[in-house]
Amino acid sequence: MSPRPDPSGDPDAAALRRASRNVGVQLALASSVLVLLVVVVAFAFVFAHLSPHRIFDPGHHESTIDIGGLDILVVAIGIGAAAIALAGLLSWFATRRAIRPLGEALRLQRDFVSNASHELRTPLAVLDARLQYLQRGLPPDDQAITTVAELRRDTGTLIQIVNDLLVTAEEGGAPSAAGPVEMIPVVQLAVDSMSILAAERDVTVTLHAPLAVSVQAPAAAIHRCVVALLDNALRFSPTGSTISVDLTVERGSAELRVSDGGPGITGLEPSRVFERFARGQNDSGTPSGFGIGLALVKDTVERAGGTASVEQTGPGGTVMLLRLPRSRRR
């Protein structure tokens, strides 16, 4: 029998509900077994002090049982200890069975990221080589030199992102930073890249960074986070609005804020937008997803010792905040 389709159309939610039901049934069965065992032990203790035929004999009524207080205490402690041990064992077994699909899903996800990264490395290397060959062949006064240089820069950024994903997937950890990274050039590069897409929707992206600040995080990771936040802001920004990127220094942290003029987050707790495939609702009640980009942002920032949060949201727009620890130069 095929599983019943989920009314909301979210297969992940349906899978979670099925898993929850399975865990509930397993725990109910385990609890039933535990109760039955306690009852059996209690009856066995009674039968050890009173013959069963005296209890079930219709012509004989036993009103009292001679059991010492020490015996009751010892048996109660024994039953309690056994019940606790059995409950722990059954819970461990049920939990292990419940999280087994999650572990398999994480393994498949890691394998997919690793395989996809391997497959992308060669085409990107070929693309960069072709662009380099084209760049060398252009005359010094050719107007396409600037465009080709920007294409090589974007290709190099994409290669760094793929390498970071590959390291994360294969080693299960975060890509290591080579040293202190100045944030303004990295953020400026992300703003310039997304400004091209924003211009197509008549949206302006501005950067305000009065002070230079360096952090101990990979430049490609910072670039990826800023692009993801700008992409999310652009999706919900109305035509003719402005997306503001503000980089400030607060004590020992670098704070990056991305502000948009959208309708704000609705139908979902703001803190949940950083969950994978989080879904809210727009003004018309239609589900709107935040995808996996913000979840990767949160994961990347936390690996660098920082935080990602929704600082403010409402009808006037949303402000996303990234906070990264400043690097201490020697």
Secondary structure, 3 states (H helix, E strand, C coil): CCCCCCCCCCHHHHHHHHHHHHHHHHHHHHHHHHHHHHHHHHHHHHHHHCCHHHHHCCCCCCCCCCCCHHHHHHHHHHHHHHHHHHHHHHHHHHHHHHHHHHHHHHHHHHHHHHHHHHHHHHHHHHHHHHHHHHHHHCCCCCCHHHHHHHHHHHHHHHHHHHHHHHHHHHHCCCCCCCCCEEHHHHHHHHHHHHHHHHHHCCCEEEEECCCCCEECCCHHHHHHHHHHHHHHHHHHCCCCCEEEEEEEEECCEEEEEEECCCCCCCCCCHHHHHCCCCEEECCCCCEEECCCHHHHHHHHHHHCCCEEEEEEEECCEEEEEEEEEECCCC
